[in-house]
Amino acid sequence: MSDSPMPSLPFPAPDNAVLGTIVNSAIASVRNGEASVQEAILHAAVQGWYEGHVQGEDECPGCDFRGGLPKNTKRG
């Protein structure tokens, strides 16, 4: 088992306020007829992924790419 740090997850935390807004917006858009269920899910998935990306950058500002470890970090 490795004790090296794990990269942050590719999705926002369940209690992320923006994620709550995304989910509530998707539900409302279906209920008021602005979007089909498929459209609302697709929109929420894309926006949720993006919010996870933003959160990951905040948690790991020196990473080479989303979810990676900081530059010049050795694993294990």
PDB file of N, H, CA, C and O in Angstrom:
ATOM      1  N   MET A   1       0.844  -1.176   0.000  1.00  0.00           N
ATOM      2  CA  MET A   1       0.000   0.000   0.000  1.00  0.00           C
ATOM      3  C   MET A   1       0.888   1.237   0.000  1.00  0.00           C
ATOM      4  O   MET A   1       1.835   1.322   0.781  1.00  0.00           O
ATOM      5  N   SER A   2       0.597   2.164  -0.845  1.00  0.00           N
ATOM      6  H   SER A   2      -0.173   2.095  -1.479  1.00  0.00           H
ATOM      7  CA  SER A   2       1.391   3.370  -0.984  1.00  0.00           C
ATOM      8  C   SER A   2       0.893   4.452  -0.030  1.00  0.00           C
ATOM      9  O   SER A   2      -0.307   4.582   0.208  1.00  0.00           O
ATOM     10  N   ASP A   3       1.830   5.222   0.512  1.00  0.00           N
ATOM     11  H   ASP A   3       2.806   5.116   0.319  1.00  0.00           H
ATOM     12  CA  ASP A   3       1.439   6.328   1.384  1.00  0.00           C
ATOM     13  C   ASP A   3       1.525   7.668   0.661  1.00  0.00           C
ATOM     14  O   ASP A   3       1.486   8.724   1.293  1.00  0.00           O
ATOM     15  N   SER A   4       1.641   7.624  -0.669  1.00  0.00           N
ATOM     16  H   SER A   4       1.672   6.767  -1.183  1.00  0.00           H
ATOM     17  CA  SER A   4       1.701   8.864  -1.443  1.00  0.00           C
ATOM     18  C   SER A   4       0.318   9.506  -1.496  1.00  0.00           C
ATOM     19  O   SER A   4      -0.696   8.808  -1.455  1.00  0.00           O
ATOM     20  N   PRO A   5       0.276  10.834  -1.586  1.00  0.00           N
ATOM     21  CA  PRO A   5      -1.024  11.519  -1.611  1.00  0.00           C
ATOM     22  C   PRO A   5      -1.814  11.189  -2.867  1.00  0.00           C
ATOM     23  O   PRO A   5      -1.258  11.038  -3.955  1.00  0.00           O
ATOM     24  N   MET A   6      -3.104  11.084  -2.691  1.00  0.00           N
ATOM     25  H   MET A   6      -3.556  11.207  -1.807  1.00  0.00           H
ATOM     26  CA  MET A   6      -3.989  10.824  -3.820  1.00  0.00           C
ATOM     27  C   MET A   6      -4.425  12.151  -4.422  1.00  0.00           C
ATOM     28  O   MET A   6      -4.621  13.125  -3.695  1.00  0.00           O
ATOM     29  N   PRO A   7      -4.578  12.199  -5.727  1.00  0.00           N
ATOM     30  CA  PRO A   7      -5.110  13.432  -6.336  1.00  0.00           C
ATOM     31  C   PRO A   7      -6.550  13.644  -5.910  1.00  0.00           C
ATOM     32  O   PRO A   7      -7.226  12.703  -5.494  1.00  0.00           O
ATOM     33  N   SER A   8      -7.020  14.875  -6.014  1.00  0.00           N
ATOM     34  H   SER A   8      -6.471  15.640  -6.353  1.00  0.00           H
ATOM     35  CA  SER A   8      -8.401  15.154  -5.636  1.00  0.00           C
ATOM     36  C   SER A   8      -9.362  14.497  -6.622  1.00  0.00           C
ATOM     37  O   SER A   8      -9.020  14.256  -7.779  1.00  0.00           O
ATOM     38  N   LEU A   9     -10.547  14.218  -6.147  1.00  0.00           N
ATOM     39  H   LEU A   9     -10.824  14.414  -5.207  1.00  0.00           H
ATOM     40  CA  LEU A   9     -11.548  13.545  -6.970  1.00  0.00           C
ATOM     41  C   LEU A   9     -12.014  14.437  -8.117  1.00  0.00           C
ATOM     42  O   LEU A   9     -11.926  15.660  -8.011  1.00  0.00           O
ATOM     43  N   PRO A  10     -12.510  13.853  -9.212  1.00  0.00           N
ATOM     44  CA  PRO A  10     -12.925  14.634 -10.376  1.00  0.00           C
ATOM     45  C   PRO A  10     -14.349  15.174 -10.283  1.00  0.00           C
ATOM     46  O   PRO A  10     -14.955  15.514 -11.300  1.00  0.00           O
ATOM     47  N   PHE A  11     -14.871  15.251  -9.096  1.00  0.00           N
ATOM     48  H   PHE A  11     -14.379  14.976  -8.270  1.00  0.00           H
ATOM     49  CA  PHE A  11     -16.220  15.790  -8.914  1.00  0.00           C
ATOM     50  C   PHE A  11     -16.241  16.568  -7.602  1.00  0.00           C
ATOM     51  O   PHE A  11     -15.430  16.314  -6.711  1.00  0.00           O
ATOM     52  N   PRO A  12     -17.171  17.516  -7.486  1.00  0.00           N
ATOM     53  CA  PRO A  12     -17.207  18.320  -6.266  1.00  0.00           C
ATOM     54  C   PRO A  12     -17.687  17.511  -5.059  1.00  0.00           C
ATOM     55  O   PRO A  12     -18.316  16.463  -5.211  1.00  0.00           O
ATOM     56  N   ALA A  13     -17.384  18.007  -3.875  1.00  0.00           N
ATOM     57  H   ALA A  13     -16.873  18.858  -3.752  1.00  0.00           H
ATOM     58  CA  ALA A  13     -17.854  17.378  -2.644  1.00  0.00           C
ATOM     59  C   ALA A  13     -19.381  17.412  -2.621  1.00  0.00           C
ATOM     60  O   ALA A  13     -19.981  18.357  -3.133  1.00  0.00           O
ATOM     61  N   PRO A  14     -20.019  16.395  -2.033  1.00  0.00           N
ATOM     62  CA  PRO A  14     -21.488  16.358  -2.000  1.00  0.00           C
ATOM     63  C   PRO A  14     -22.132  17.574  -1.343  1.00  0.00           C
ATOM     64  O   PRO A  14     -23.267  17.924  -1.667  1.00  0.00           O
ATOM     65  N   ASP A  15     -21.420  18.218  -0.428  1.00  0.00           N
ATOM     66  H   ASP A  15     -20.498  17.933  -0.165  1.00  0.00           H
ATOM     67  CA  ASP A  15     -21.986  19.388   0.243  1.00  0.00           C
ATOM     68  C   ASP A  15     -21.590  20.716  -0.413  1.00  0.00           C
ATOM     69  O   ASP A  15     -21.821  21.784   0.154  1.00  0.00           O
ATOM     70  N   ASN A  16     -20.997  20.648  -1.599  1.00  0.00           N
ATOM     71  H   ASN A  16     -20.809  19.780  -2.060  1.00  0.00           H
ATOM     72  CA  ASN A  16     -20.608  21.852  -2.342  1.00  0.00           C
ATOM     73  C   ASN A  16     -21.856  22.652  -2.719  1.00  0.00           C
ATOM     74  O   ASN A  16     -22.783  22.117  -3.328  1.00  0.00           O
ATOM     75  N   ALA A  17     -21.874  23.930  -2.356  1.00  0.00           N
ATOM     76  H   ALA A  17     -21.122  24.365  -1.862  1.00  0.00           H
ATOM     77  CA  ALA A  17     -23.052  24.779  -2.598  1.00  0.00           C
ATOM     78  C   ALA A  17     -23.375  24.908  -4.085  1.00  0.00           C
ATOM     79  O   ALA A  17     -24.545  24.911  -4.467  1.00  0.00           O
ATOM     80  N   VAL A  18     -22.355  25.014  -4.915  1.00  0.00           N
ATOM     81  H   VAL A  18     -21.404  25.012  -4.604  1.00  0.00           H
ATOM     82  CA  VAL A  18     -22.600  25.148  -6.355  1.00  0.00           C
ATOM     83  C   VAL A  18     -23.216  23.863  -6.910  1.00  0.00           C
ATOM     84  O   VAL A  18     -24.093  23.922  -7.772  1.00  0.00           O
ATOM     85  N   LEU A  19     -22.770  22.714  -6.429  1.00  0.00           N
ATOM     86  H   LEU A  19     -22.058  22.666  -5.729  1.00  0.00           H
ATOM     87  CA  LEU A  19     -23.358  21.449  -6.872  1.00  0.00           C
ATOM     88  C   LEU A  19     -24.842  21.406  -6.513  1.00  0.00           C
ATOM     89  O   LEU A  19     -25.659  20.951  -7.313  1.00  0.00           O
ATOM     90  N   GLY A  20     -25.190  21.869  -5.336  1.00  0.00           N
ATOM     91  H   GLY A  20     -24.526  22.238  -4.686  1.00  0.00           H
ATOM     92  CA  GLY A  20     -26.602  21.930  -4.947  1.00  0.00           C
ATOM     93  C   GLY A  20     -27.408  22.797  -5.888  1.00  0.00           C
ATOM     94  O   GLY A  20     -28.532  22.452  -6.255  1.00  0.00           O
ATOM     95  N   THR A  21     -26.839  23.914  -6.276  1.00  0.00           N
ATOM     96  H   THR A  21     -25.927  24.195  -5.977  1.00  0.00           H
ATOM     97  CA  THR A  21     -27.510  24.807  -7.222  1.00  0.00           C
ATOM     98  C   THR A  21     -27.681  24.135  -8.583  1.00  0.00           C
ATOM     99  O   THR A  21     -28.728  24.267  -9.216  1.00  0.00           O
ATOM    100  N   ILE A  22     -26.662  23.421  -9.028  1.00  0.00           N
ATOM    101  H   ILE A  22     -25.812  23.313  -8.514  1.00  0.00           H
ATOM    102  CA  ILE A  22     -26.727  22.718 -10.317  1.00  0.00           C
ATOM    103  C   ILE A  22     -27.845  21.672 -10.294  1.00  0.00           C
ATOM    104  O   ILE A  22     -28.640  21.589 -11.230  1.00  0.00           O
ATOM    105  N   VAL A  23     -27.904  20.882  -9.232  1.00  0.00           N
ATOM    106  H   VAL A  23     -27.258  20.950  -8.471  1.00  0.00           H
ATOM    107  CA  VAL A  23     -28.923  19.836  -9.118  1.00  0.00           C
ATOM    108  C   VAL A  23     -30.320  20.453  -9.048  1.00  0.00           C
ATOM    109  O   VAL A  23     -31.230  20.014  -9.752  1.00  0.00           O
ATOM    110  N   ASN A  24     -30.490  21.455  -8.214  1.00  0.00           N
ATOM    111  H   ASN A  24     -29.751  21.812  -7.642  1.00  0.00           H
ATOM    112  CA  ASN A  24     -31.799  22.106  -8.094  1.00  0.00           C
ATOM    113  C   ASN A  24     -32.235  22.755  -9.403  1.00  0.00           C
ATOM    114  O   ASN A  24     -33.418  22.737  -9.744  1.00  0.00           O
ATOM    115  N   SER A  25     -31.291  23.324 -10.130  1.00  0.00           N
ATOM    116  H   SER A  25     -30.331  23.340  -9.853  1.00  0.00           H
ATOM    117  CA  SER A  25     -31.593  23.934 -11.424  1.00  0.00           C
ATOM    118  C   SER A  25     -32.040  22.873 -12.429  1.00  0.00           C
ATOM    119  O   SER A  25     -32.965  23.102 -13.208  1.00  0.00           O
ATOM    120  N   ALA A  26     -31.387  21.724 -12.411  1.00  0.00           N
ATOM    121  H   ALA A  26     -30.635  21.538 -11.779  1.00  0.00           H
ATOM    122  CA  ALA A  26     -31.759  20.635 -13.326  1.00  0.00           C
ATOM    123  C   ALA A  26     -33.174  20.155 -13.026  1.00  0.00           C
ATOM    124  O   ALA A  26     -33.974  19.955 -13.941  1.00  0.00           O
ATOM    125  N   ILE A  27     -33.480  19.971 -11.757  1.00  0.00           N
ATOM    126  H   ILE A  27     -32.831  20.133 -11.014  1.00  0.00           H
ATOM    127  CA  ILE A  27     -34.826  19.531 -11.364  1.00  0.00           C
ATOM    128  C   ILE A  27     -35.872  20.557 -11.800  1.00  0.00           C
ATOM    129  O   ILE A  27     -36.911  20.202 -12.357  1.00  0.00           O
ATOM    130  N   ALA A  28     -35.584  21.828 -11.539  1.00  0.00           N
ATOM    131  H   ALA A  28     -34.740  22.117 -11.087  1.00  0.00           H
ATOM    132  CA  ALA A  28     -36.539  22.893 -11.898  1.00  0.00           C
ATOM    133  C   ALA A  28     -36.737  22.973 -13.402  1.00  0.00           C
ATOM    134  O   ALA A  28     -37.859  23.191 -13.860  1.00  0.00           O
ATOM    135  N   SER A  29     -35.674  22.800 -14.183  1.00  0.00           N
ATOM    136  H   SER A  29     -34.763  22.623 -13.811  1.00  0.00           H
ATOM    137  CA  SER A  29     -35.800  22.911 -15.642  1.00  0.00           C
ATOM    138  C   SER A  29     -36.675  21.801 -16.218  1.00  0.00           C
ATOM    139  O   SER A  29     -37.373  22.008 -17.210  1.00  0.00           O
ATOM    140  N   VAL A  30     -36.637  20.614 -15.591  1.00  0.00           N
ATOM    141  H   VAL A  30     -36.071  20.445 -14.785  1.00  0.00           H
ATOM    142  CA  VAL A  30     -37.506  19.518 -16.037  1.00  0.00           C
ATOM    143  C   VAL A  30     -38.949  19.797 -15.619  1.00  0.00           C
ATOM    144  O   VAL A  30     -39.878  19.621 -16.408  1.00  0.00           O
ATOM    145  N   ARG A  31     -39.124  20.225 -14.395  1.00  0.00           N
ATOM    146  H   ARG A  31     -38.370  20.368 -13.754  1.00  0.00           H
ATOM    147  CA  ARG A  31     -40.478  20.471 -13.875  1.00  0.00           C
ATOM    148  C   ARG A  31     -41.208  21.573 -14.630  1.00  0.00           C
ATOM    149  O   ARG A  31     -42.419  21.488 -14.830  1.00  0.00           O
ATOM    150  N   ASN A  32     -40.483  22.610 -15.053  1.00  0.00           N
ATOM    151  H   ASN A  32     -39.499  22.680 -14.890  1.00  0.00           H
ATOM    152  CA  ASN A  32     -41.161  23.713 -15.748  1.00  0.00           C
ATOM    153  C   ASN A  32     -41.130  23.563 -17.267  1.00  0.00           C
ATOM    154  O   ASN A  32     -41.549  24.469 -17.988  1.00  0.00           O
ATOM    155  N   GLY A  33     -40.638  22.428 -17.755  1.00  0.00           N
ATOM    156  H   GLY A  33     -40.298  21.692 -17.169  1.00  0.00           H
ATOM    157  CA  GLY A  33     -40.681  22.142 -19.181  1.00  0.00           C
ATOM    158  C   GLY A  33     -39.591  22.788 -20.022  1.00  0.00           C
ATOM    159  O   GLY A  33     -39.640  22.721 -21.250  1.00  0.00           O
ATOM    160  N   GLU A  34     -38.615  23.409 -19.387  1.00  0.00           N
ATOM    161  H   GLU A  34     -38.575  23.464 -18.389  1.00  0.00           H
ATOM    162  CA  GLU A  34     -37.518  24.035 -20.142  1.00  0.00           C
ATOM    163  C   GLU A  34     -36.558  23.017 -20.737  1.00  0.00           C
ATOM    164  O   GLU A  34     -35.874  23.306 -21.718  1.00  0.00           O
ATOM    165  N   ALA A  35     -36.504  21.815 -20.142  1.00  0.00           N
ATOM    166  H   ALA A  35     -37.060  21.580 -19.344  1.00  0.00           H
ATOM    167  CA  ALA A  35     -35.563  20.797 -20.616  1.00  0.00           C
ATOM    168  C   ALA A  35     -36.173  19.418 -20.405  1.00  0.00           C
ATOM    169  O   ALA A  35     -37.002  19.210 -19.519  1.00  0.00           O
ATOM    170  N   SER A  36     -35.739  18.489 -21.242  1.00  0.00           N
ATOM    171  H   SER A  36     -35.066  18.658 -21.962  1.00  0.00           H
ATOM    172  CA  SER A  36     -36.122  17.089 -21.035  1.00  0.00           C
ATOM    173  C   SER A  36     -35.243  16.539 -19.918  1.00  0.00           C
ATOM    174  O   SER A  36     -34.267  17.176 -19.521  1.00  0.00           O
ATOM    175  N   VAL A  37     -35.584  15.364 -19.414  1.00  0.00           N
ATOM    176  H   VAL A  37     -36.377  14.847 -19.736  1.00  0.00           H
ATOM    177  CA  VAL A  37     -34.773  14.739 -18.382  1.00  0.00           C
ATOM    178  C   VAL A  37     -33.356  14.517 -18.900  1.00  0.00           C
ATOM    179  O   VAL A  37     -32.386  14.772 -18.186  1.00  0.00           O
ATOM    180  N   GLN A  38     -33.233  14.047 -20.128  1.00  0.00           N
ATOM    181  H   GLN A  38     -34.020  13.840 -20.708  1.00  0.00           H
ATOM    182  CA  GLN A  38     -31.910  13.825 -20.725  1.00  0.00           C
ATOM    183  C   GLN A  38     -31.102  15.111 -20.792  1.00  0.00           C
ATOM    184  O   GLN A  38     -29.926  15.126 -20.429  1.00  0.00           O
ATOM    185  N   GLU A  39     -31.720  16.187 -21.252  1.00  0.00           N
ATOM    186  H   GLU A  39     -32.676  16.175 -21.547  1.00  0.00           H
ATOM    187  CA  GLU A  39     -31.017  17.477 -21.350  1.00  0.00           C
ATOM    188  C   GLU A  39     -30.580  17.975 -19.977  1.00  0.00           C
ATOM    189  O   GLU A  39     -29.468  18.480 -19.823  1.00  0.00           O
ATOM    190  N   ALA A  40     -31.446  17.837 -18.984  1.00  0.00           N
ATOM    191  H   ALA A  40     -32.350  17.427 -19.108  1.00  0.00           H
ATOM    192  CA  ALA A  40     -31.124  18.297 -17.635  1.00  0.00           C
ATOM    193  C   ALA A  40     -29.975  17.484 -17.038  1.00  0.00           C
ATOM    194  O   ALA A  40     -29.090  18.043 -16.390  1.00  0.00           O
ATOM    195  N   ILE A  41     -29.988  16.181 -17.253  1.00  0.00           N
ATOM    196  H   ILE A  41     -30.707  15.727 -17.779  1.00  0.00           H
ATOM    197  CA  ILE A  41     -28.903  15.331 -16.746  1.00  0.00           C
ATOM    198  C   ILE A  41     -27.593  15.679 -17.425  1.00  0.00           C
ATOM    199  O   ILE A  41     -26.565  15.802 -16.759  1.00  0.00           O
ATOM    200  N   LEU A  42     -27.612  15.839 -18.727  1.00  0.00           N
ATOM    201  H   LEU A  42     -28.447  15.739 -19.268  1.00  0.00           H
ATOM    202  CA  LEU A  42     -26.396  16.183 -19.454  1.00  0.00           C
ATOM    203  C   LEU A  42     -25.834  17.516 -18.964  1.00  0.00           C
ATOM    204  O   LEU A  42     -24.635  17.634 -18.708  1.00  0.00           O
ATOM    205  N   HIS A  43     -26.692  18.505 -18.836  1.00  0.00           N
ATOM    206  H   HIS A  43     -27.666  18.409 -19.043  1.00  0.00           H
ATOM    207  CA  HIS A  43     -26.251  19.817 -18.379  1.00  0.00           C
ATOM    208  C   HIS A  43     -25.669  19.730 -16.965  1.00  0.00           C
ATOM    209  O   HIS A  43     -24.613  20.300 -16.693  1.00  0.00           O
ATOM    210  N   ALA A  44     -26.360  19.013 -16.063  1.00  0.00           N
ATOM    211  H   ALA A  44     -27.218  18.549 -16.285  1.00  0.00           H
ATOM    212  CA  ALA A  44     -25.882  18.879 -14.693  1.00  0.00           C
ATOM    213  C   ALA A  44     -24.554  18.120 -14.632  1.00  0.00           C
ATOM    214  O   ALA A  44     -23.678  18.464 -13.840  1.00  0.00           O
ATOM    215  N   ALA A  45     -24.406  17.091 -15.467  1.00  0.00           N
ATOM    216  H   ALA A  45     -25.118  16.812 -16.111  1.00  0.00           H
ATOM    217  CA  ALA A  45     -23.160  16.325 -15.481  1.00  0.00           C
ATOM    218  C   ALA A  45     -21.990  17.192 -15.925  1.00  0.00           C
ATOM    219  O   ALA A  45     -20.924  17.160 -15.311  1.00  0.00           O
ATOM    220  N   VAL A  46     -22.179  17.955 -16.973  1.00  0.00           N
ATOM    221  H   VAL A  46     -23.045  17.982 -17.472  1.00  0.00           H
ATOM    222  CA  VAL A  46     -21.106  18.823 -17.479  1.00  0.00           C
ATOM    223  C   VAL A  46     -20.760  19.896 -16.459  1.00  0.00           C
ATOM    224  O   VAL A  46     -19.585  20.136 -16.182  1.00  0.00           O
ATOM    225  N   GLN A  47     -21.772  20.539 -15.900  1.00  0.00           N
ATOM    226  H   GLN A  47     -22.727  20.345 -16.125  1.00  0.00           H
ATOM    227  CA  GLN A  47     -21.531  21.588 -14.918  1.00  0.00           C
ATOM    228  C   GLN A  47     -20.922  21.015 -13.637  1.00  0.00           C
ATOM    229  O   GLN A  47     -20.060  21.648 -13.028  1.00  0.00           O
ATOM    230  N   GLY A  48     -21.357  19.835 -13.226  1.00  0.00           N
ATOM    231  H   GLY A  48     -22.058  19.320 -13.721  1.00  0.00           H
ATOM    232  CA  GLY A  48     -20.790  19.179 -12.045  1.00  0.00           C
ATOM    233  C   GLY A  48     -19.330  18.827 -12.250  1.00  0.00           C
ATOM    234  O   GLY A  48     -18.507  19.025 -11.357  1.00  0.00           O
ATOM    235  N   TRP A  49     -19.004  18.300 -13.438  1.00  0.00           N
ATOM    236  H   TRP A  49     -19.673  18.139 -14.163  1.00  0.00           H
ATOM    237  CA  TRP A  49     -17.605  17.991 -13.741  1.00  0.00           C
ATOM    238  C   TRP A  49     -16.775  19.267 -13.671  1.00  0.00           C
ATOM    239  O   TRP A  49     -15.696  19.279 -13.078  1.00  0.00           O
ATOM    240  N   TYR A  50     -17.275  20.335 -14.274  1.00  0.00           N
ATOM    241  H   TYR A  50     -18.152  20.325 -14.755  1.00  0.00           H
ATOM    242  CA  TYR A  50     -16.537  21.599 -14.285  1.00  0.00           C
ATOM    243  C   TYR A  50     -16.308  22.105 -12.856  1.00  0.00           C
ATOM    244  O   TYR A  50     -15.211  22.555 -12.525  1.00  0.00           O
ATOM    245  N   GLU A  51     -17.337  22.031 -12.017  1.00  0.00           N
ATOM    246  H   GLU A  51     -18.228  21.666 -12.285  1.00  0.00           H
ATOM    247  CA  GLU A  51     -17.191  22.482 -10.624  1.00  0.00           C
ATOM    248  C   GLU A  51     -16.166  21.623  -9.888  1.00  0.00           C
ATOM    249  O   GLU A  51     -15.399  22.140  -9.075  1.00  0.00           O
ATOM    250  N   GLY A  52     -16.144  20.321 -10.162  1.00  0.00           N
ATOM    251  H   GLY A  52     -16.767  19.901 -10.822  1.00  0.00           H
ATOM    252  CA  GLY A  52     -15.124  19.450  -9.582  1.00  0.00           C
ATOM    253  C   GLY A  52     -13.732  19.844 -10.031  1.00  0.00           C
ATOM    254  O   GLY A  52     -12.780  19.800  -9.252  1.00  0.00           O
ATOM    255  N   HIS A  53     -13.619  20.229 -11.294  1.00  0.00           N
ATOM    256  H   HIS A  53     -14.392  20.264 -11.927  1.00  0.00           H
ATOM    257  CA  HIS A  53     -12.336  20.686 -11.839  1.00  0.00           C
ATOM    258  C   HIS A  53     -11.860  21.931 -11.094  1.00  0.00           C
ATOM    259  O   HIS A  53     -10.699  22.017 -10.694  1.00  0.00           O
ATOM    260  N   VAL A  54     -12.759  22.887 -10.914  1.00  0.00           N
ATOM    261  H   VAL A  54     -13.702  22.817 -11.240  1.00  0.00           H
ATOM    262  CA  VAL A  54     -12.427  24.123 -10.204  1.00  0.00           C
ATOM    263  C   VAL A  54     -12.005  23.806  -8.767  1.00  0.00           C
ATOM    264  O   VAL A  54     -11.004  24.333  -8.282  1.00  0.00           O
ATOM    265  N   GLN A  55     -12.765  22.952  -8.094  1.00  0.00           N
ATOM    266  H   GLN A  55     -13.579  22.525  -8.488  1.00  0.00           H
ATOM    267  CA  GLN A  55     -12.441  22.584  -6.720  1.00  0.00           C
ATOM    268  C   GLN A  55     -11.077  21.893  -6.664  1.00  0.00           C
ATOM    269  O   GLN A  55     -10.294  22.144  -5.748  1.00  0.00           O
ATOM    270  N   GLY A  56     -10.791  21.034  -7.629  1.00  0.00           N
ATOM    271  H   GLY A  56     -11.427  20.830  -8.373  1.00  0.00           H
ATOM    272  CA  GLY A  56      -9.501  20.348  -7.674  1.00  0.00           C
ATOM    273  C   GLY A  56      -8.345  21.308  -7.869  1.00  0.00           C
ATOM    274  O   GLY A  56      -7.287  21.129  -7.266  1.00  0.00           O
ATOM    275  N   GLU A  57      -8.529  22.327  -8.702  1.00  0.00           N
ATOM    276  H   GLU A  57      -9.389  22.473  -9.191  1.00  0.00           H
ATOM    277  CA  GLU A  57      -7.475  23.320  -8.901  1.00  0.00           C
ATOM    278  C   GLU A  57      -7.229  24.108  -7.625  1.00  0.00           C
ATOM    279  O   GLU A  57      -6.090  24.466  -7.325  1.00  0.00           O
ATOM    280  N   ASP A  58      -8.292  24.381  -6.869  1.00  0.00           N
ATOM    281  H   ASP A  58      -9.217  24.090  -7.113  1.00  0.00           H
ATOM    282  CA  ASP A  58      -8.135  25.091  -5.597  1.00  0.00           C
ATOM    283  C   ASP A  58      -7.364  24.250  -4.590  1.00  0.00           C
ATOM    284  O   ASP A  58      -6.587  24.787  -3.802  1.00  0.00           O
ATOM    285  N   GLU A  59      -7.570  22.942  -4.607  1.00  0.00           N
ATOM    286  H   GLU A  59      -8.202  22.505  -5.247  1.00  0.00           H
ATOM    287  CA  GLU A  59      -6.913  22.048  -3.658  1.00  0.00           C
ATOM    288  C   GLU A  59      -5.491  21.699  -4.062  1.00  0.00           C
ATOM    289  O   GLU A  59      -4.689  21.314  -3.211  1.00  0.00           O
ATOM    290  N   CYS A  60      -5.163  21.825  -5.332  1.00  0.00           N
ATOM    291  H   CYS A  60      -5.814  22.138  -6.023  1.00  0.00           H
ATOM    292  CA  CYS A  60      -3.838  21.435  -5.812  1.00  0.00           C
ATOM    293  C   CYS A  60      -3.349  22.449  -6.852  1.00  0.00           C
ATOM    294  O   CYS A  60      -3.270  22.129  -8.038  1.00  0.00           O
ATOM    295  N   PRO A  61      -3.022  23.670  -6.413  1.00  0.00           N
ATOM    296  CA  PRO A  61      -2.665  24.716  -7.377  1.00  0.00           C
ATOM    297  C   PRO A  61      -1.385  24.457  -8.163  1.00  0.00           C
ATOM    298  O   PRO A  61      -1.192  25.060  -9.219  1.00  0.00           O
ATOM    299  N   GLY A  62      -0.511  23.587  -7.688  1.00  0.00           N
ATOM    300  H   GLY A  62      -0.667  23.097  -6.830  1.00  0.00           H
ATOM    301  CA  GLY A  62       0.732  23.325  -8.401  1.00  0.00           C
ATOM    302  C   GLY A  62       0.695  22.104  -9.282  1.00  0.00           C
ATOM    303  O   GLY A  62       1.739  21.682  -9.781  1.00  0.00           O
ATOM    304  N   CYS A  63      -0.469  21.518  -9.493  1.00  0.00           N
ATOM    305  H   CYS A  63      -1.317  21.861  -9.088  1.00  0.00           H
ATOM    306  CA  CYS A  63      -0.563  20.293 -10.281  1.00  0.00           C
ATOM    307  C   CYS A  63      -0.340  20.563 -11.765  1.00  0.00           C
ATOM    308  O   CYS A  63      -0.699  21.620 -12.284  1.00  0.00           O
ATOM    309  N   ASP A  64       0.264  19.574 -12.438  1.00  0.00           N
ATOM    310  H   ASP A  64       0.555  18.716 -12.017  1.00  0.00           H
ATOM    311  CA  ASP A  64       0.467  19.660 -13.885  1.00  0.00           C
ATOM    312  C   ASP A  64      -0.850  19.622 -14.634  1.00  0.00           C
ATOM    313  O   ASP A  64      -1.006  20.281 -15.662  1.00  0.00           O
ATOM    314  N   PHE A  65      -1.791  18.857 -14.126  1.00  0.00           N
ATOM    315  H   PHE A  65      -1.665  18.322 -13.291  1.00  0.00           H
ATOM    316  CA  PHE A  65      -3.086  18.684 -14.768  1.00  0.00           C
ATOM    317  C   PHE A  65      -4.100  18.381 -13.693  1.00  0.00           C
ATOM    318  O   PHE A  65      -3.722  18.087 -12.559  1.00  0.00           O
ATOM    319  N   ARG A  66      -5.358  18.442 -14.012  1.00  0.00           N
ATOM    320  H   ARG A  66      -5.665  18.681 -14.933  1.00  0.00           H
ATOM    321  CA  ARG A  66      -6.424  18.202 -13.046  1.00  0.00           C
ATOM    322  C   ARG A  66      -6.267  16.821 -12.433  1.00  0.00           C
ATOM    323  O   ARG A  66      -6.272  15.816 -13.144  1.00  0.00           O
ATOM    324  N   GLY A  67      -6.130  16.773 -11.141  1.00  0.00           N
ATOM    325  H   GLY A  67      -6.125  17.589 -10.564  1.00  0.00           H
ATOM    326  CA  GLY A  67      -6.047  15.502 -10.451  1.00  0.00           C
ATOM    327  C   GLY A  67      -4.629  14.987 -10.267  1.00  0.00           C
ATOM    328  O   GLY A  67      -4.426  13.979  -9.590  1.00  0.00           O
ATOM    329  N   GLY A  68      -3.656  15.650 -10.847  1.00  0.00           N
ATOM    330  H   GLY A  68      -3.821  16.469 -11.397  1.00  0.00           H
ATOM    331  CA  GLY A  68      -2.281  15.189 -10.704  1.00  0.00           C
ATOM    332  C   GLY A  68      -1.661  15.680  -9.418  1.00  0.00           C
ATOM    333  O   GLY A  68      -2.254  16.480  -8.693  1.00  0.00           O
ATOM    334  N   LEU A  69      -0.478  15.201  -9.141  1.00  0.00           N
ATOM    335  H   LEU A  69       0.003  14.552  -9.729  1.00  0.00           H
ATOM    336  CA  LEU A  69       0.254  15.665  -7.981  1.00  0.00           C
ATOM    337  C   LEU A  69       1.083  16.892  -8.360  1.00  0.00           C
ATOM    338  O   LEU A  69       1.369  17.105  -9.538  1.00  0.00           O
ATOM    339  N   PRO A  70       1.468  17.698  -7.373  1.00  0.00           N
ATOM    340  CA  PRO A  70       2.255  18.888  -7.681  1.00  0.00           C
ATOM    341  C   PRO A  70       3.506  18.545  -8.483  1.00  0.00           C
ATOM    342  O   PRO A  70       4.051  17.448  -8.357  1.00  0.00           O
ATOM    343  N   LYS A  71       3.945  19.469  -9.290  1.00  0.00           N
ATOM    344  H   LYS A  71       3.502  20.359  -9.393  1.00  0.00           H
ATOM    345  CA  LYS A  71       5.137  19.280 -10.108  1.00  0.00           C
ATOM    346  C   LYS A  71       6.321  18.926  -9.216  1.00  0.00           C
ATOM    347  O   LYS A  71       6.437  19.416  -8.092  1.00  0.00           O
ATOM    348  N   ASN A  72       7.185  18.080  -9.727  1.00  0.00           N
ATOM    349  H   ASN A  72       7.091  17.683 -10.640  1.00  0.00           H
ATOM    350  CA  ASN A  72       8.405  17.657  -9.048  1.00  0.00           C
ATOM    351  C   ASN A  72       8.150  16.863  -7.776  1.00  0.00           C
ATOM    352  O   ASN A  72       9.031  16.784  -6.919  1.00  0.00           O
ATOM    353  N   THR A  73       6.963  16.272  -7.630  1.00  0.00           N
ATOM    354  H   THR A  73       6.248  16.336  -8.326  1.00  0.00           H
ATOM    355  CA  THR A  73       6.647  15.431  -6.482  1.00  0.00           C
ATOM    356  C   THR A  73       6.932  13.980  -6.862  1.00  0.00           C
ATOM    357  O   THR A  73       6.501  13.508  -7.914  1.00  0.00           O
ATOM    358  N   LYS A  74       7.653  13.285  -6.007  1.00  0.00           N
ATOM    359  H   LYS A  74       8.004  13.668  -5.152  1.00  0.00           H
ATOM    360  CA  LYS A  74       7.926  11.867  -6.256  1.00  0.00           C
ATOM    361  C   LYS A  74       6.887  11.032  -5.549  1.00  0.00           C
ATOM    362  O   LYS A  74       6.517  11.324  -4.412  1.00  0.00           O
ATOM    363  N   ARG A  75       6.414   9.997  -6.213  1.00  0.00           N
ATOM    364  H   ARG A  75       6.714   9.761  -7.137  1.00  0.00           H
ATOM    365  CA  ARG A  75       5.451   9.070  -5.621  1.00  0.00           C
ATOM    366  C   ARG A  75       6.230   7.966  -4.894  1.00  0.00           C
ATOM    367  O   ARG A  75       7.244   7.465  -5.379  1.00  0.00           O
ATOM    368  N   GLY A  76       5.711   7.608  -3.703  1.00  0.00           N
ATOM    369  H   GLY A  76       4.887   8.015  -3.309  1.00  0.00           H
ATOM    370  CA  GLY A  76       6.270   6.478  -2.948  1.00  0.00           C
ATOM    371  C   GLY A  76       7.652   6.701  -2.604  1.00  0.00           C
ATOM    372  O   GLY A  76       8.275   5.851  -1.969  1.00  0.00           O
TER     373      GLY A  76
END
